[in-house]
């Protein structure tokens, strides 16, 4: 095509690459001729899979994930590694599977974008952890439980996930579900002066949205903590600080509310819980007392004692 005088733009459209790649190849062709465009032999360690095995893996992947016994027709690194082992008998690490997919198989991550994003998650100003520490001091003085609360929504629609797929072929996840929605609230806390009790986690689930129904959630929190004093820490959602909410809290001697700094999801351990509940296999894990503590520890908050009994460094 270079010898025929075809323009760079026409070559780029015909081959399916960008103009800069064509210009780079043209410079090499002008200097070294056609021999300079030939692919050079790879150096370093020989690949674990030969060309025949790679084609076997390609054919297996094109059958789809469900053909190999997986529930959803999406490819992940773990699933591809399992298929490679079944087809060729070769065990590859996650890094080797990724290089195989993006290199010799010319596959790439295909991710669908959600309709909108949550505000204030990128480029936020520094967070005021000192304020949260002050709330903890007050809880210690009153021998109260420190409880973090957050709400989220779930529906029957499948979660959007990343999967590996051939380039220019976006995977489609077909389903027959509808947008039946439920709301759930999670309250995760611990006793400020008696951490031997361990962290405690409770859920509240209802159809539809909460709107003005958050008071019934707090009534369930009271039952869950058996009337003990509670310092409740949550964000600045308007429903959290409405007139009705403040009027109800004024008559509750067991409860005091504290507000998280603006745009500070990483200070609320329940925010860390929702991805595990929706996108990871949390429902399939055995009950483990360390798990609630791990969500609390990953908020970078100072917890007394620094290493609770069931989450010590030596365990």
FENWO-V863257 format. One line per field, one symbol per residue. phi: phi as a letter, one per 20 degrees, with the letter a starting at -180 (. if undefined). A space follows every 10 residues. Layout:
phi=???
//
This chain:
phi=.ffemfffff ffffenceff ffffffffff edmfffeffe ffdnffffde fffffffgff fffnfffdne fdecddffff fffffffcne edfgffffff fedfeldbfd ceeffbcefm ecmffgeeff ffffffffff fdldeecdcb dbccbfffff cebebgfmcf fddebcecef dcdcccccbb efdcfffnfc cccccbfmdf ledfffffff ffffelmffc eedbeeggff cfffffffff edfeccdcdf gflcffedff fffgfffedd effeeffcff fgffffffem eeddfgcgge bffee
//
